[in-house]
Amino acid sequence: MILRQAVDLQPSNTLALPGRAALYSRIESPAQLADPLAAKTPRFILGGGSNLVLTGDFDGLMLHMAIPGKRLVKEDAEAWYIEAGAGENWHDFVQWTLAEGWPGLENLSLIPGTVGAAPIQNIGAYGLEIAERFHSLSAWEFEKQAFFSVDRNECRFAYRDSLFKQEGWHLSGRMAITSVIFRLPKAWQPNLRYADVAQELAAQNITTPTPRDIAQAIIAVRRRKLPDPATTPNAGSFFHNPVVDGQTACRLAADYPALPNYPQPDGRVKLAAGWLIEQAGWKGRRLGPVGMYEKQALVLVNHGGASGADIQRTMAAVQADVRARFGIDLTPEPVFL
């Protein structure tokens, strides 16, 4: 393991927040994780930095996961099994699977981040979650100094949640995911449940879309609605869509008929956080250097020079206004470090 000291983390988080790591190592091979120093030192596992709010310097060891590699592990009559290293860029990996003729992840195109971080957050978009395509993963446990595997049944996947978050492993650095295997069914069916995607395809006069057609439609929609972190620092969707009980959903629907809602299998109802934030007056509004994006109120952006404290201040103001108007508590998606 090659160590660097006092490393600037601003280029490594998509909100472009200032902060330094006392120790830093770029991990390009699982074997590097076996270094005894990593087990002895407080650590944080960094992926693409797209779901991270730095609140200052990190007085520990930052392990920046950059393990490469992608391959077809096996196939059977029903599915392809594709493995990718934890450091692979998520969007590039999705486009590679489509180019190879293995569809199934196209609805998750253009989501920022890395393959290794995807199951932790159970990333999802446009009617698909990782949980539906996840097969298993390999990881290193620092205390036991051993590799282990986790299959889908053990992951306790839920909306933007998983075993790894529930146990706090994403914060404690107890383990580091090294690779993930996805199961992509051969009986492919287009997932067009979201109106934005269907409308984009219709505008292109595509009536029988291929997986790559759907990917390109989703890329076009996301680029129109969401800012590019390279020019407008952001962490994507900043708040979870709240999930409420049926009684609360009925009350809100009566008071706000236009509120988008999505019934869940367990009887609860998911609400559109972006709509709540916009109705609370925050779309395009700024508080100092931080604000909610003018094209999508769910995205918090750094207009330049913001600190972690600035992010927290704006977050709290948005939460307070949504709570005052709708009686709903918004939960942030990113990890605060």
C-alpha positions as CSV (number, residue, x, y, z in Angstrom):
1,M,0.0,0.0,0.0
2,I,1.5,3.3,-1.1
3,L,0.6,6.1,1.4
4,R,0.4,9.8,0.8
5,Q,-0.1,12.4,3.6
6,A,-2.3,15.5,3.8
7,V,-4.1,14.8,0.5
8,D,-6.5,17.4,-0.8
9,L,-9.9,15.7,-1.2
10,Q,-11.7,18.5,-3.1
11,P,-11.1,16.8,-6.5
12,S,-12.4,13.5,-5.1
13,N,-15.9,14.6,-4.1
14,T,-18.5,15.8,-6.6
15,L,-19.7,18.7,-4.4
16,A,-16.1,20.1,-4.6
17,L,-16.0,20.6,-0.8
18,P,-12.7,21.4,0.9
19,G,-11.0,18.9,3.1
20,R,-7.8,16.9,3.5
21,A,-7.1,13.3,4.5
22,A,-4.3,12.7,7.0
23,L,-3.4,9.5,5.1
24,Y,-4.5,8.4,1.6
25,S,-4.0,5.4,-0.5
26,R,-5.4,4.5,-3.9
27,I,-6.4,0.9,-3.9
28,E,-6.0,-0.8,-7.3
29,S,-5.8,-4.4,-6.2
30,P,-7.7,-6.3,-3.4
31,A,-4.3,-7.5,-2.1
32,Q,-3.4,-4.0,-1.0
33,L,-6.2,-4.1,1.6
34,A,-4.3,-6.7,3.6
35,D,-1.7,-4.1,4.6
36,P,-1.6,-4.3,8.5
37,L,-1.6,-0.4,8.7
38,A,-5.1,-0.4,7.2
39,A,-6.5,-2.6,10.0
40,K,-4.9,-0.4,12.7
41,T,-5.9,3.0,11.4
42,P,-9.4,4.7,11.5
43,R,-10.4,4.6,7.8
44,F,-13.0,5.6,5.3
45,I,-13.7,3.8,2.0
46,L,-14.1,6.3,-0.8
47,G,-15.6,5.5,-4.2
48,G,-16.5,8.2,-6.7
49,G,-17.3,10.8,-4.0
50,S,-20.7,11.4,-5.5
51,N,-22.6,10.6,-2.4
52,L,-20.4,12.4,0.1
53,V,-20.5,15.7,2.1
54,L,-17.1,16.6,3.6
55,T,-17.5,18.6,6.7
56,G,-13.8,19.2,7.2
57,D,-10.5,17.3,7.3
58,F,-10.4,13.5,7.9
59,D,-7.9,12.5,10.5
60,G,-7.5,8.9,9.3
61,L,-6.8,6.7,6.3
62,M,-8.7,7.4,3.2
63,L,-8.8,4.3,1.0
64,H,-9.8,5.3,-2.5
65,M,-11.2,2.3,-4.3
66,A,-9.9,2.0,-7.9
67,I,-10.0,-1.7,-8.4
68,P,-10.6,-2.3,-12.2
69,G,-11.9,-5.2,-14.2
70,K,-15.1,-6.4,-15.8
71,R,-15.9,-9.8,-17.3
72,L,-18.6,-12.4,-18.0
73,V,-18.2,-14.9,-15.2
74,K,-20.7,-17.4,-16.5
75,E,-24.1,-17.8,-18.2
76,D,-26.9,-20.3,-18.0
77,A,-30.2,-20.7,-19.8
78,E,-31.8,-17.8,-17.9
79,A,-29.1,-15.2,-17.3
80,W,-25.7,-13.7,-17.7
81,Y,-23.5,-13.2,-14.7
82,I,-21.2,-10.1,-15.0
83,E,-18.5,-9.2,-12.5
84,A,-16.9,-5.8,-12.1
85,G,-14.2,-4.4,-9.9
86,A,-15.3,-2.0,-7.2
87,G,-13.4,0.9,-8.8
88,E,-15.1,0.7,-12.2
89,N,-17.1,3.8,-13.1
90,W,-20.8,2.9,-12.9
91,H,-22.0,4.6,-16.0
92,D,-19.1,3.3,-18.1
93,F,-19.8,-0.2,-16.8
94,V,-23.5,-0.1,-17.7
95,Q,-22.7,1.1,-21.3
96,W,-20.1,-1.7,-21.6
97,T,-22.7,-4.4,-20.7
98,L,-25.0,-3.0,-23.4
99,A,-22.3,-2.9,-26.0
100,E,-21.5,-6.6,-25.1
101,G,-25.2,-7.5,-25.7
102,W,-26.1,-8.0,-22.0
103,P,-29.0,-5.7,-21.2
104,G,-30.8,-5.1,-17.9
105,L,-29.0,-2.2,-16.4
106,E,-29.9,0.5,-19.0
107,N,-32.4,2.3,-16.7
108,L,-29.4,3.1,-14.4
109,S,-27.4,4.9,-17.0
110,L,-25.6,8.1,-16.1
111,I,-25.8,7.5,-12.3
112,P,-22.5,8.9,-10.9
113,G,-20.3,6.8,-8.7
114,T,-18.5,3.4,-8.8
115,V,-19.6,-0.2,-9.0
116,G,-18.5,-0.9,-5.4
117,A,-20.7,1.8,-4.0
118,A,-23.8,0.8,-5.9
119,P,-25.1,-2.0,-3.6
120,I,-24.4,0.0,-0.4
121,Q,-26.9,2.7,-1.5
122,N,-29.1,0.2,-3.5
123,I,-29.0,2.8,-6.3
124,G,-32.0,3.2,-8.4
125,A,-33.7,5.3,-11.1
126,Y,-36.5,5.1,-13.6
127,G,-38.2,2.1,-12.1
128,L,-35.2,-0.1,-11.4
129,E,-33.0,-0.7,-8.3
130,I,-29.7,-2.6,-8.1
131,A,-31.4,-5.1,-5.8
132,E,-33.2,-6.5,-8.9
133,R,-30.0,-7.2,-10.8
134,F,-27.6,-8.0,-7.9
135,H,-26.2,-11.5,-7.5
136,S,-23.3,-11.3,-5.0
137,L,-20.2,-9.4,-4.0
138,S,-16.8,-9.9,-2.6
139,A,-15.3,-7.8,0.2
140,W,-12.4,-7.6,2.6
141,E,-13.0,-7.5,6.4
142,F,-10.2,-5.6,8.1
143,E,-10.6,-7.0,11.6
144,K,-10.6,-10.7,10.5
145,Q,-8.1,-10.0,7.7
146,A,-10.1,-12.1,5.3
147,F,-12.2,-11.9,2.2
148,F,-15.8,-12.9,2.4
149,S,-18.8,-12.9,0.0
150,V,-22.4,-11.7,0.4
151,D,-25.3,-12.9,-1.7
152,R,-28.5,-11.2,-2.6
153,N,-30.5,-12.8,0.2
154,E,-28.1,-11.5,2.9
155,C,-28.1,-7.9,1.7
156,R,-31.4,-6.8,3.2
157,F,-32.1,-4.4,0.3
158,A,-34.7,-1.7,0.8
159,Y,-35.3,1.7,-0.8
160,R,-31.8,3.3,-0.9
161,D,-30.8,1.0,1.8
162,S,-28.9,-2.3,2.5
163,L,-27.2,-4.4,5.1
164,F,-24.1,-2.3,4.7
165,K,-25.9,0.9,5.6
166,Q,-28.1,-0.7,8.3
167,E,-25.0,-2.0,10.1
168,G,-23.1,1.2,9.6
169,W,-20.3,-0.4,7.7
170,H,-20.2,2.4,5.1
171,L,-19.2,4.7,8.0
172,S,-17.0,2.5,10.2
173,G,-14.8,1.2,7.4
174,R,-15.3,-2.3,8.8
175,M,-15.2,-3.8,5.3
176,A,-14.4,-2.8,1.7
177,I,-16.2,-4.1,-1.3
178,T,-13.8,-5.4,-3.9
179,S,-16.0,-6.6,-6.7
180,V,-19.7,-7.1,-7.5
181,I,-21.5,-9.8,-9.7
182,F,-24.7,-8.8,-11.4
183,R,-27.3,-11.3,-12.8
184,L,-28.8,-10.0,-16.0
185,P,-31.9,-12.0,-17.2
186,K,-31.9,-13.1,-20.8
187,A,-35.7,-12.7,-21.0
188,W,-35.3,-8.9,-21.3
189,Q,-38.4,-6.6,-21.2
190,P,-38.3,-2.8,-21.6
191,N,-38.9,-0.9,-18.4
192,L,-40.9,2.2,-19.4
193,R,-42.8,2.9,-16.3
194,Y,-41.6,6.5,-16.1
195,A,-43.4,9.1,-18.3
196,D,-40.2,11.0,-19.0
197,V,-38.6,8.0,-20.6
198,A,-41.6,7.1,-22.7
199,Q,-42.0,10.7,-23.8
200,E,-38.3,10.9,-24.9
201,L,-38.7,7.7,-26.9
202,A,-41.9,9.0,-28.5
203,A,-40.2,12.3,-29.4
204,Q,-37.6,10.2,-31.3
205,N,-40.4,8.1,-33.0
206,I,-39.2,4.9,-31.4
207,T,-42.1,2.6,-30.8
208,T,-40.1,-0.6,-30.1
209,P,-37.1,0.4,-28.1
210,T,-33.9,-1.6,-27.7
211,P,-32.0,-1.6,-24.5
212,R,-29.6,1.0,-26.0
213,D,-32.5,3.2,-27.1
214,I,-33.7,3.2,-23.5
215,A,-30.2,4.0,-22.2
216,Q,-29.9,6.9,-24.6
217,A,-33.3,8.2,-23.7
218,I,-32.5,8.2,-20.0
219,I,-29.1,9.8,-20.6
220,A,-30.9,12.6,-22.6
221,V,-33.5,13.1,-19.8
222,R,-30.9,13.2,-17.1
223,R,-28.7,15.6,-18.9
224,R,-31.6,18.0,-19.4
225,K,-32.8,17.8,-15.8
226,L,-29.5,17.4,-13.8
227,P,-26.4,19.5,-13.6
228,D,-23.0,18.1,-14.6
229,P,-20.7,17.9,-11.5
230,A,-17.8,19.0,-13.6
231,T,-19.3,22.4,-14.1
232,T,-21.9,22.7,-11.3
233,P,-20.7,20.7,-8.2
234,N,-23.5,18.5,-6.8
235,A,-24.2,15.2,-5.2
236,G,-27.2,14.2,-7.4
237,S,-30.5,13.7,-5.6
238,F,-29.8,15.1,-2.1
239,F,-32.9,13.8,-0.2
240,H,-34.6,10.5,-0.1
241,N,-38.2,10.4,-1.5
242,P,-40.1,10.0,1.8
243,V,-42.2,6.9,2.3
244,V,-45.3,7.4,4.4
245,D,-48.2,5.3,5.7
246,G,-51.4,5.1,3.8
247,Q,-53.3,7.5,6.1
248,T,-50.7,10.2,5.7
249,A,-50.7,9.8,2.0
250,C,-54.5,10.1,1.8
251,R,-54.4,13.3,3.9
252,L,-51.7,14.8,1.7
253,A,-53.5,13.7,-1.5
254,A,-56.7,15.5,-0.3
255,D,-54.8,18.7,0.4
256,Y,-52.4,18.5,-2.6
257,P,-54.0,16.6,-5.5
258,A,-51.0,17.3,-7.7
259,L,-48.5,15.6,-5.3
260,P,-46.9,12.7,-7.2
261,N,-47.2,9.5,-5.2
262,Y,-46.1,5.9,-5.8
263,P,-47.9,3.1,-3.8
264,Q,-45.5,0.5,-2.4
265,P,-46.1,-3.3,-2.1
266,D,-46.3,-3.0,1.7
267,G,-49.1,-0.5,1.6
268,R,-47.0,2.5,2.2
269,V,-46.7,5.3,-0.3
270,K,-43.6,7.0,-1.7
271,L,-43.8,10.7,-2.3
272,A,-41.7,12.9,-4.6
273,A,-39.3,14.9,-2.5
274,G,-38.5,17.2,-5.4
275,W,-42.1,18.2,-5.7
276,L,-42.3,18.9,-1.9
277,I,-39.1,21.0,-2.0
278,E,-40.3,23.0,-5.0
279,Q,-43.7,23.7,-3.4
280,A,-41.9,24.9,-0.3
281,G,-40.2,27.5,-2.5
282,W,-36.7,26.1,-2.8
283,K,-36.4,25.4,-6.5
284,G,-33.6,27.7,-7.8
285,R,-33.3,29.3,-4.3
286,R,-29.9,29.9,-2.7
287,L,-28.6,30.4,0.8
288,G,-25.2,31.8,0.4
289,P,-23.1,29.6,-2.0
290,V,-25.5,26.7,-1.8
291,G,-28.9,26.2,-3.3
292,M,-31.4,23.8,-4.9
293,Y,-31.0,23.5,-8.6
294,E,-33.2,25.6,-10.8
295,K,-34.2,22.7,-13.1
296,Q,-34.6,20.0,-10.4
297,A,-35.4,21.0,-6.8
298,L,-34.1,17.7,-5.4
299,V,-30.5,18.5,-6.4
300,L,-28.4,20.6,-4.0
301,V,-25.6,22.5,-5.7
302,N,-22.4,24.3,-4.7
303,H,-22.4,27.5,-6.6
304,G,-18.7,28.0,-5.6
305,G,-16.7,28.2,-2.5
306,A,-19.0,26.3,-0.2
307,S,-18.0,24.4,2.9
308,G,-19.6,21.4,4.5
309,A,-21.1,23.8,7.0
310,D,-22.8,25.7,4.2
311,I,-24.3,22.4,2.9
312,Q,-25.6,21.5,6.3
313,R,-27.1,25.0,6.7
314,T,-29.0,24.9,3.5
315,M,-30.1,21.3,4.1
316,A,-31.6,22.2,7.5
317,A,-33.4,25.2,6.0
318,V,-35.0,23.0,3.3
319,Q,-36.0,20.4,5.8
320,A,-37.6,23.0,8.1
321,D,-39.6,24.5,5.3
322,V,-40.9,21.2,4.0
323,R,-41.7,20.0,7.5
324,A,-43.6,23.3,8.2
325,R,-45.7,23.1,5.1
326,F,-46.4,19.3,4.7
327,G,-45.5,17.7,8.1
328,I,-42.9,15.5,6.3
329,D,-39.3,15.0,7.4
330,L,-36.8,14.7,4.6
331,T,-33.7,12.5,5.1
332,P,-30.5,13.3,3.2
333,E,-29.0,10.7,0.9
334,P,-25.3,11.5,1.2
335,V,-22.8,10.3,3.8
336,F,-21.5,13.1,6.1
337,L,-17.8,12.8,7.0
